[in-house]
Amino acid sequence: MRYVVLHLSVTSFDDGTPAEKSEIIELGAVELTTSRSNPGARYATFVRPMAYPRLSEVSLKRTAVTQNDADRAQPFYIAFRQFLEWLGEEPFIPCGWGTFDKDQLLKEAKQSKITLPAEFENYINLKAAFSDWKKLPPMGLNSAAKQVDLPLPKKGALDGALTLARLARLTLPLIEAGVIKP
C-alpha cells in the first residue's frame, strides 16, 4: 500500500485572533510506496492565506514561509487541487503527526467546496502510533525524532514531512502487523 505523509504550516497569531482562524500557508508531502520504503516522491507548495493575507510576526518566526512566498502563492482551492493532481489516481493512505493537519485540511476543503479523497477516512495518526509503540505520552515531532535519533526537521512543511516519513517507516510496519494501533 502507498502512504502519503503530510505536514502543514499554518498561520499563527499573537494578537488574540482565535486559533480556529488559522489558514494553511504551506503543504508538504512525501510518498512511501510501501511501509518500509525510503521517502520517495515529494511535494511542496506555499498557499496564500485569504482571510488574513498579512503574515504575523509569529507566523514568520515559526515557519519557513515569507510574506513574498504567501503573496505569490495560489489560494487553497487551487493549491489543493494541484496537490490532488500530484497524488494521482492510485490509492493511498494519508498519514500525519496528530489530527491537526487532517482537521485543517477538512476545514479548508469544506470552505472551498472541495471534497477530500475518500482515502482521508483511513488517515493514520502517526503521533498516536508512535506513542503506543514507545509506551510514552504523546509528544511533539522534535521530541519523537530525538527519541529515535533522527535529525530534527528544519523549518518548512516538506522538511517536516520528510522527518514524519522517517518516523512512519518505523511505525507503519508495526501497524500493519497489528502490534500497535494507528
C-alpha positions as CSV (number, residue, x, y, z in Angstrom):
1,M,0.0,0.0,0.0
2,R,1.2,3.5,-0.8
3,Y,1.4,6.0,2.0
4,V,1.4,9.8,1.7
5,V,2.9,11.6,4.7
6,L,1.6,15.2,5.1
7,H,2.8,18.1,7.1
8,L,1.3,21.6,7.1
9,S,2.5,25.1,8.1
10,V,-0.4,27.4,9.2
11,T,-0.8,31.0,10.2
12,S,-0.3,31.8,13.8
13,F,-1.4,34.8,15.7
14,D,-0.2,36.8,18.7
15,D,-2.9,39.4,18.7
16,G,-5.8,37.4,20.3
17,T,-7.1,36.1,16.9
18,P,-8.6,32.7,17.7
19,A,-6.5,29.7,16.5
20,E,-9.6,28.5,14.6
21,K,-8.9,31.3,12.1
22,S,-5.5,29.7,11.1
23,E,-5.0,29.0,7.4
24,I,-2.7,26.7,5.6
25,I,0.3,28.6,4.2
26,E,2.5,25.6,3.2
27,L,1.8,22.0,2.4
28,G,4.5,19.3,2.3
29,A,4.0,15.7,1.4
30,V,6.2,12.6,1.0
31,E,5.3,9.4,-0.7
32,L,6.2,6.0,0.7
33,T,5.5,3.3,-1.9
34,T,5.4,0.7,1.0
35,S,5.6,1.0,4.8
36,R,9.3,0.2,4.7
37,S,10.4,2.1,1.6
38,N,12.6,5.1,1.7
39,P,10.9,8.5,1.2
40,G,10.1,8.8,-2.5
41,A,8.3,11.5,-4.4
42,R,8.0,14.8,-2.7
43,Y,5.6,17.7,-3.0
44,A,5.7,21.2,-1.5
45,T,3.7,24.3,-2.2
46,F,3.0,27.6,-0.5
47,V,-0.6,28.5,0.0
48,R,-1.9,32.1,0.0
49,P,-3.9,33.0,3.2
50,M,-7.1,34.7,2.2
51,A,-8.7,35.8,5.5
52,Y,-5.5,37.2,7.0
53,P,-3.2,37.8,4.0
54,R,-0.6,39.6,6.1
55,L,1.5,37.1,8.0
56,S,2.0,37.8,11.6
57,E,5.5,38.0,13.2
58,V,4.8,34.7,14.9
59,S,4.0,33.1,11.6
60,L,7.2,34.4,10.1
61,K,9.2,33.1,13.0
62,R,7.6,29.6,13.3
63,T,7.5,28.8,9.6
64,A,9.8,29.0,6.6
65,V,7.2,31.0,4.7
66,T,8.0,34.6,3.9
67,Q,5.4,37.3,3.1
68,N,6.6,37.2,-0.5
69,D,6.0,33.4,-0.6
70,A,2.5,33.9,0.7
71,D,1.7,36.8,-1.7
72,R,2.9,34.8,-4.7
73,A,1.2,31.5,-3.7
74,Q,-2.1,30.2,-5.0
75,P,-5.2,30.2,-2.7
76,F,-6.0,26.9,-1.1
77,Y,-8.7,25.8,-3.6
78,I,-6.1,26.0,-6.4
79,A,-3.1,24.8,-4.4
80,F,-5.0,21.8,-3.1
81,R,-6.3,20.8,-6.5
82,Q,-2.7,20.8,-7.7
83,F,-1.8,18.6,-4.7
84,L,-4.6,16.2,-5.7
85,E,-3.2,16.1,-9.2
86,W,0.2,15.2,-7.8
87,L,-1.4,12.4,-5.8
88,G,-2.9,10.8,-8.9
89,E,-5.4,8.1,-9.0
90,E,-3.5,5.3,-7.2
91,P,-5.0,4.6,-3.8
92,F,-3.1,5.8,-0.8
93,I,-3.3,6.1,3.0
94,P,-2.7,9.6,4.3
95,C,-0.6,9.9,7.5
96,G,0.3,12.9,9.7
97,W,1.5,13.8,13.2
98,G,-1.7,14.1,15.2
99,T,-5.0,15.1,13.8
100,F,-4.5,18.8,13.4
101,D,-3.3,18.6,9.8
102,K,-6.2,16.4,8.8
103,D,-8.7,18.6,10.6
104,Q,-7.2,21.7,9.0
105,L,-7.4,20.2,5.5
106,L,-11.0,19.2,6.2
107,K,-11.9,22.7,7.3
108,E,-10.3,24.5,4.4
109,A,-11.6,21.9,1.9
110,K,-15.1,22.4,3.2
111,Q,-14.8,26.2,3.0
112,S,-13.5,25.8,-0.6
113,K,-16.3,23.3,-1.5
114,I,-13.6,20.7,-2.3
115,T,-14.3,17.0,-1.4
116,L,-11.3,15.3,0.1
117,P,-10.5,11.9,-1.4
118,A,-12.2,9.0,0.4
119,E,-8.7,7.8,1.5
120,F,-8.7,10.5,4.1
121,E,-11.2,8.4,6.1
122,N,-8.3,6.0,6.7
123,Y,-5.9,8.7,7.9
124,I,-3.2,7.3,10.2
125,N,-2.3,9.4,13.2
126,L,1.5,8.8,13.5
127,K,1.7,10.6,16.8
128,A,-0.7,8.2,18.4
129,A,1.0,5.2,16.8
130,F,4.4,6.4,18.0
131,S,3.1,6.9,21.5
132,D,1.6,3.4,21.5
133,W,4.8,1.9,20.2
134,K,7.1,3.7,22.7
135,K,4.6,3.5,25.6
136,L,5.1,7.2,26.1
137,P,2.7,10.1,26.3
138,P,2.0,11.9,23.0
139,M,4.8,14.3,22.2
140,G,5.8,16.8,19.6
141,L,7.6,15.9,16.3
142,N,11.0,17.1,17.5
143,S,10.8,15.1,20.7
144,A,9.8,12.0,18.8
145,A,12.7,12.4,16.4
146,K,15.1,12.7,19.3
147,Q,13.7,9.5,20.8
148,V,14.9,7.5,17.8
149,D,17.9,9.6,16.9
150,L,16.6,11.1,13.7
151,P,17.7,14.5,12.5
152,L,15.3,17.3,13.7
153,P,13.3,18.9,11.0
154,K,14.2,22.4,9.9
155,K,11.5,24.9,9.3
156,G,9.3,24.1,6.4
157,A,6.4,21.7,5.6
158,L,8.4,19.5,3.3
159,D,11.2,19.0,5.8
160,G,8.6,18.2,8.5
161,A,7.1,15.7,6.1
162,L,10.5,14.1,5.5
163,T,11.0,13.6,9.2
164,L,7.5,12.2,9.5
165,A,8.2,9.8,6.7
166,R,11.3,8.5,8.6
167,L,9.2,8.0,11.7
168,A,6.4,6.4,9.6
169,R,8.9,3.8,8.4
170,L,9.4,2.8,12.0
171,T,5.7,2.7,13.0
172,L,3.8,1.6,9.8
173,P,5.2,-1.9,9.7
174,L,4.1,-2.3,13.4
175,I,0.6,-1.1,12.5
176,E,0.4,-3.5,9.5
177,A,1.5,-6.4,11.8
178,G,-1.2,-5.4,14.3
179,V,1.4,-4.7,17.1
180,I,0.3,-1.1,17.6
181,K,-2.8,0.9,16.8
182,P,-3.0,3.6,14.2
